[in-house]
């Protein structure tokens, strides 16, 4: 991609999307359009099996929406800005490929809301805090934060988190279930390398990334449905997998007592 607000690269099955507007990587409508484009690029690339989303530098994953921008636009623009952000993060959440947020620094406000739309969140120890402090501005989380935080943390904890509007260190975020891992790293480069190494655990031929993507879809979409509808979705996704080359290989390898070699087909 030829833009500067979102960097996009792929290497050996992993796409890395980097929010890049230093120092805070705060997002504007232009950045969100670039992020949307990167998500679609990763979705349509059959050679991409895992997506890593991170921020430029070592201070901020993202500080959220650019407040200066929001102070200069009218209410109609603000509404459609929030709507497009919702649509972009929904697209990320519904892409049937595992998405890992590499939290290299602070993830606050809309920055945390972006991370909440990812499937797994890995934070660099000691390098940042998380928070949804919008109430301090007389606002509320407006990019899915009220809904995703409540689904992830539970209603009572999410309400407390948002109304107290305090930023928490990553160790506390781990206790609350906001992040999955907190890893030590001497530098941003070392942290990023560790995340990429983790991402490679979900690539073929060792892992059935097709199945992992369908598991993601069953969970992300199914929890928003009634139980019977969610079971129907699960059956349809399982039917897709039964017809796949990977399922045939997985079962054949099990019977033959050997390690399977998956092809994501």
C-alpha positions as CSV (number, residue, x, y, z in Angstrom):
1,X,0.0,0.0,0.0
2,X,1.3,3.4,-1.0
3,X,0.1,5.4,2.1
4,X,2.0,6.5,5.2
5,X,-0.8,6.3,7.8
6,X,-1.0,2.5,7.7
7,X,1.9,0.3,6.7
8,X,1.1,-3.1,5.3
9,X,3.5,-6.0,4.6
10,X,3.3,-9.7,4.2
11,X,5.9,-12.4,4.9
12,X,5.5,-16.1,4.9
13,X,1.8,-16.3,5.6
14,X,1.7,-13.4,8.1
15,X,0.4,-9.9,7.3
16,X,1.5,-7.1,9.5
17,X,-0.6,-3.9,9.7
18,X,1.0,-1.0,11.4
19,X,-0.8,2.1,12.5
20,X,1.7,4.8,11.6
21,X,1.1,8.4,12.7
22,X,3.7,9.1,15.4
23,X,4.0,9.9,18.1
24,X,0.6,8.7,19.3
25,X,-0.8,6.8,16.2
26,X,-4.1,8.6,16.8
27,X,-6.5,7.8,14.0
28,X,-8.3,10.1,11.6
29,X,-10.8,9.2,8.9
30,X,-7.9,9.0,6.5
31,X,-6.1,6.4,8.7
32,X,-9.3,4.4,9.2
33,X,-9.8,4.3,5.4
34,X,-6.2,3.0,5.1
35,X,-6.8,0.4,7.8
36,X,-10.0,-0.7,6.0
37,X,-8.0,-1.2,2.8
38,X,-5.3,-3.2,4.6
39,X,-7.9,-5.5,6.2
40,X,-9.4,-6.2,2.8
41,X,-5.9,-6.8,1.3
42,X,-5.2,-9.4,4.0
43,X,-8.7,-10.9,3.6
44,X,-8.4,-11.4,-0.1
45,X,-4.8,-12.8,0.0
46,X,-5.0,-16.6,0.0
47,X,-1.4,-16.7,1.1
48,X,-2.1,-14.7,4.3
49,X,-3.3,-16.9,7.2
50,X,-2.7,-14.7,10.3
51,X,-2.8,-10.9,10.7
52,X,-0.8,-8.9,13.2
53,X,-2.0,-5.4,14.1
54,X,0.5,-3.1,15.8
55,X,1.5,0.6,16.2
56,X,4.5,2.5,15.0
57,X,7.3,3.1,17.6
58,X,7.5,2.0,21.2
59,X,5.3,4.4,23.0
60,X,1.8,4.0,21.6
61,X,-0.2,1.2,20.0
62,X,-2.8,4.0,19.5
63,X,-4.1,6.8,21.5
64,X,-7.5,6.5,19.8
65,X,-9.3,9.0,17.7
66,X,-7.4,12.2,16.8
67,X,-9.0,14.8,19.2
68,X,-7.7,17.8,17.2
69,X,-9.5,16.4,14.1
70,X,-12.7,15.8,16.0
71,X,-12.7,19.4,17.4
72,X,-12.6,20.8,13.8
73,X,-15.5,18.9,12.1
74,X,-19.2,19.1,12.4
75,X,-21.6,16.6,14.1
76,X,-22.6,15.0,10.8
77,X,-18.9,14.2,10.1
78,X,-18.4,12.8,13.6
79,X,-21.4,10.5,13.2
80,X,-20.2,9.0,9.9
81,X,-16.7,8.8,11.2
82,X,-17.9,6.7,14.1
83,X,-20.1,4.6,11.7
84,X,-17.2,4.0,9.4
85,X,-14.9,3.0,12.3
86,X,-17.6,0.6,13.5
87,X,-17.8,-0.9,10.0
88,X,-14.0,-1.2,9.6
89,X,-13.6,-2.9,13.0
90,X,-16.5,-5.2,12.2
91,X,-14.8,-6.2,9.0
92,X,-11.6,-7.0,11.0
93,X,-13.6,-9.0,13.5
94,X,-15.5,-11.0,10.8
95,X,-12.5,-11.8,8.6
96,X,-12.0,-15.5,9.0
97,X,-8.3,-15.3,9.8
98,X,-6.7,-15.0,13.2
99,X,-5.9,-11.4,14.2
100,X,-3.3,-10.7,16.9
101,X,-2.9,-7.2,18.4
102,X,0.7,-6.6,19.3
103,X,0.4,-3.8,22.0
104,X,3.8,-2.2,21.8
105,X,2.7,0.8,24.0
106,X,-0.3,2.6,25.3
107,X,-3.7,1.4,23.9
108,X,-6.3,3.9,25.2
109,X,-9.7,5.1,24.0
110,X,-10.3,4.2,20.4
111,X,-6.8,2.5,20.3
112,X,-8.1,-0.1,22.9
113,X,-11.3,-0.4,20.9
114,X,-9.2,-1.4,17.8
115,X,-7.4,-4.0,19.9
116,X,-10.7,-5.3,21.3
117,X,-11.8,-6.1,17.7
118,X,-8.7,-8.4,17.4
119,X,-8.8,-12.1,18.5
120,X,-5.8,-12.2,20.7
121,X,-4.0,-9.3,22.5
122,X,-0.3,-9.5,23.4
123,X,1.2,-6.6,25.4
124,X,4.8,-5.7,25.9
125,X,5.6,-5.7,29.7
126,X,6.0,-2.3,31.3
127,X,5.5,-0.4,28.0
128,X,2.0,0.9,28.3
129,X,-1.5,1.1,29.8
130,X,-5.0,0.5,28.6
131,X,-8.1,2.5,29.2
132,X,-11.4,3.7,27.9
133,X,-11.4,7.2,29.5
134,X,-13.9,8.9,27.1
135,X,-16.1,9.9,30.1
136,X,-13.4,12.4,31.0
137,X,-14.2,14.2,27.8
138,X,-17.9,14.1,28.4
139,X,-18.2,11.3,25.9
140,X,-18.4,7.5,25.8
141,X,-16.5,4.8,23.9
142,X,-17.9,5.2,20.4
143,X,-16.0,2.6,18.4
144,X,-17.5,-0.6,19.8
145,X,-15.9,-0.3,23.3
146,X,-19.0,-0.4,25.4
147,X,-20.1,-3.6,23.6
148,X,-16.8,-5.5,23.2
149,X,-15.5,-4.6,26.7
150,X,-18.8,-5.9,28.2
151,X,-18.6,-9.1,26.2
152,X,-15.0,-9.6,27.1
153,X,-14.9,-8.5,30.8
154,X,-18.5,-9.0,31.9
155,X,-21.0,-6.3,32.5
156,X,-20.1,-5.2,36.0
157,X,-16.3,-4.9,35.4
158,X,-16.8,-3.2,32.1
159,X,-19.1,-0.6,33.6
160,X,-16.6,0.0,36.4
161,X,-13.7,0.2,33.9
162,X,-15.5,2.8,31.8
163,X,-17.1,5.0,34.4
164,X,-13.9,5.2,36.6
165,X,-12.1,6.1,33.4
166,X,-8.7,5.1,34.7
167,X,-5.9,3.7,32.6
168,X,-4.6,0.3,33.8
169,X,-1.2,-1.2,33.5
170,X,-0.9,-4.4,31.4
171,X,-0.6,-6.7,34.4
172,X,-4.0,-5.5,35.7
173,X,-5.4,-5.8,32.1
174,X,-4.2,-9.4,32.1
175,X,-6.0,-10.1,35.3
176,X,-9.2,-8.6,33.9
177,X,-9.0,-10.6,30.7
178,X,-8.4,-7.5,28.5
179,X,-5.1,-9.0,27.2
180,X,-4.1,-12.6,26.7
181,X,-0.3,-12.3,27.4
182,X,2.2,-9.8,28.8
183,X,5.6,-10.5,27.4
184,X,9.0,-9.0,28.4
185,X,11.2,-7.7,25.6
186,X,14.3,-5.6,25.6
187,X,13.2,-3.6,22.5
188,X,10.2,-3.1,20.2
189,X,12.0,-5.2,17.6
190,X,12.4,-8.1,20.0
191,X,8.7,-7.9,21.0
192,X,7.6,-7.8,17.4
193,X,9.8,-10.8,16.6
194,X,8.2,-12.7,19.5
195,X,4.7,-11.9,18.3
196,X,5.6,-13.0,14.7
197,X,7.0,-16.3,16.1
198,X,3.7,-16.8,18.0
199,X,1.7,-16.1,14.9
200,X,3.6,-18.7,13.0
201,X,2.3,-21.3,15.3
202,X,-1.0,-21.0,13.4
203,X,0.3,-21.4,9.9
204,X,0.2,-24.4,7.6
205,X,1.6,-27.0,7.3
206,X,1.6,-27.4,11.1
207,X,-1.8,-25.9,11.8
208,X,-5.1,-26.0,9.9
209,X,-5.5,-22.2,9.5
210,X,-8.8,-22.8,7.6
211,X,-10.2,-24.5,10.7
212,X,-8.9,-21.7,13.0
213,X,-10.6,-19.1,10.8
214,X,-13.9,-21.0,11.0
215,X,-13.6,-21.3,14.8
216,X,-13.1,-17.6,15.0
217,X,-16.2,-16.9,12.9
218,X,-18.3,-19.3,15.0
219,X,-17.3,-17.5,18.2
220,X,-17.4,-13.9,16.9
221,X,-20.7,-14.3,15.0
222,X,-22.3,-17.0,17.1
223,X,-22.3,-15.1,20.4
224,X,-24.4,-12.4,18.8
225,X,-27.1,-14.9,17.8
226,X,-29.6,-17.0,19.6
227,X,-28.3,-20.4,20.6
228,X,-30.1,-22.4,17.9
229,X,-29.0,-20.0,15.2
230,X,-25.4,-20.2,16.5
231,X,-25.5,-24.0,16.3
232,X,-26.8,-23.7,12.8
233,X,-23.9,-21.4,11.9
234,X,-21.5,-23.9,13.6
235,X,-22.9,-26.7,11.5
236,X,-22.5,-24.8,8.2
237,X,-18.9,-23.9,9.1
238,X,-18.2,-27.5,10.0
239,X,-19.7,-28.6,6.7
240,X,-17.2,-26.3,4.9
241,X,-14.4,-27.9,6.8
242,X,-15.6,-31.5,6.2
243,X,-15.3,-30.7,2.5
244,X,-11.8,-29.3,2.8
245,X,-8.5,-31.0,1.9
246,X,-7.3,-30.2,5.4
247,X,-9.9,-32.2,7.2
248,X,-9.3,-35.2,4.9
249,X,-5.5,-34.9,5.6
250,X,-6.1,-34.4,9.4
251,X,-8.2,-37.6,9.7
252,X,-5.9,-39.6,7.3
253,X,-2.8,-38.6,9.3
254,X,-4.5,-39.5,12.6
255,X,-5.4,-43.0,11.3
256,X,-1.9,-43.4,9.9
257,X,-0.4,-42.2,13.2
258,X,1.6,-39.4,11.6
259,X,1.8,-35.6,11.8
260,X,-0.6,-34.0,9.4
261,X,0.6,-31.5,6.7
262,X,-2.1,-28.9,6.2
263,X,-2.4,-26.7,3.1
264,X,-5.2,-24.3,4.0
265,X,-7.3,-25.7,1.2
